[in-house]
Structures are given as structure tokens and as C-alpha cells.
């Protein structure tokens, strides 16, 4: 593979990722709209403690509000 072929490959992948992030129709980024990435409306944790690990402070990672994605 030549350097120019490698650059073209990288350009194509960057363009694909940008299209996915922007939600361009027909892109492979439709997974982000899937129900498995939905968030549950939970109230804030009491005392700032994590719902999953109550011995640690909540870092607002969102794990408890999702299916783990």
C-alpha cells in the first residue's frame, strides 16, 4: 500500500465517521438511534452517591440510566 493509498483510506474513514456523527441519512450511525442507547429518566442520586455502586460518588457516567451502553 502506498502512502497516497493510505491517505485516501484515512480520508474515507474520517468522512464516514463525520457522516455518522452528523446523522446523514443512509449512514451506518443509525445504531445511536436504537432503543438500546436510550436513557431512563431517573432522579439524581441522593447524597451524590452512585446508584450502581453506593459506596462511591456519582460521576454522572449515565450507566444507571441506560442499558449499559
Residue pairs with C-beta under 8 A, 6 or more apart in sequence:
1 9
16 27
16 28
19 27
19 29
20 27
20 28
20 29
21 29
23 29
23 32
23 33
31 37
36 67
36 69
37 66
37 67
37 69
38 66
38 67
39 62
39 65
39 66
40 64
40 65
40 66
41 65
42 51
42 64
42 65
44 58
45 51
45 58
48 57
48 58
49 55
49 56
49 57
49 58
50 56
50 57
50 58
50 59
50 64
51 58
51 64
52 63
52 64
